[in-house]
Amino acid sequence: MRGALPMLMLMLALAGGAAQAAITVRDDAGNSVTLTRPAQRVISTAPHITELLFAAGGGERVVGAMSYSDYPEAAKRIPVIGSDARIDMERLLALRPDLLVVWQTGNTGPQLAQLKSLGIPVFYSEPKKLDDVATSLTRLGQLLGTDATAQAAARDYRQKIGKLSAAYAQRAPVKVFYQIWEKPLFTLNGEHIVSDALRACGGRNVFAGLKVTAPSVSTEAVLQENPEAIIGGEQHDGQSGVNIWKPYKGLLAVQRDNLFMLDSELLVRATPRIADGLAVLCEKLETARRHRP
């Protein structure tokens, strides 16, 4: 009996240690995600997720990714398991993942339902504010067991964002039309992280109030809003992108030479690189302020 008591205590201690080893975080859909040990084989279903996983210190754990997962360079060597249109479930299962990190908006409803039915832990990623990038890093770091790397990346990112926001957020507001595509015209509403980036630079998204995250808008609607600045992604032929507005001489952005281009990936992808995109965006809006009479 005397020998049984220490053994029982040891078993209880081991059981308690195993329970403490479980990792639980809350994802962007509000769900609790629990792993019994740090994830070793992760599937990413969006380029921004792949980049976040690398930044959080888990790049070597990513065994499968979606098409266009091209940053950092090492991401290009990860096996592709599908696209926005279709995920190859057989290939995904063959990779034996122990964690799926999925994009709630970018992946279709049927895709998400199919992934959830696999019985593999699912973390939903949907950063909508600038600080959500930092919290994404720390939560993914917990799931990966790479907390130190993730925390350091989050601190560095927050310092960059904080410095820019302190410098620009309270400056004279600039009305902005953010153009993500020109034929047809597409923009982003106030729920997208780009709108938060605009706010950090003292900008105001003229279509923030639309309900759809990436709505199509008409030329007439843009003309009616008469933005002071138009910002779009870089074009390849010199005639597209924001240059489509040059014939509209009555448009304030055209009158003041405020048609700006920047690398859209630096703002649209919710990753630490958004700090670099924010620096460029703030400079563009400051240029628009200097162009005022």
Secondary structure as UniProt FT lines:
FT   TURN            2..3
FT   HELIX           4..21
FT   STRAND          23..26
FT   TURN            28..29
FT   STRAND          32..35
FT   STRAND          42..44
FT   HELIX           47..55
FT   TURN            56..57
FT   HELIX           59..61
FT   STRAND          62..66
FT   TURN            67..68
FT   HELIX           73..77
FT   STRAND          80..82
FT   HELIX           89..94
FT   STRAND          99..103
FT   TURN            104..106
FT   HELIX           109..116
FT   TURN            117..119
FT   STRAND          122..125
FT   HELIX           130..144
FT   HELIX           147..168
FT   TURN            169..170
FT   STRAND          174..179
FT   STRAND          181..182
FT   TURN            183..184
FT   STRAND          185..186
FT   TURN            190..191
FT   HELIX           193..200
FT   TURN            201..202
FT   STRAND          203..205
FT   TURN            206..209
FT   HELIX           219..225
FT   STRAND          229..233
FT   HELIX           241..245
FT   TURN            246..247
FT   TURN            249..250
FT   HELIX           252..255
FT   TURN            256..257
FT   STRAND          259..262
FT   HELIX           265..268
FT   TURN            272..273
FT   HELIX           274..290
//
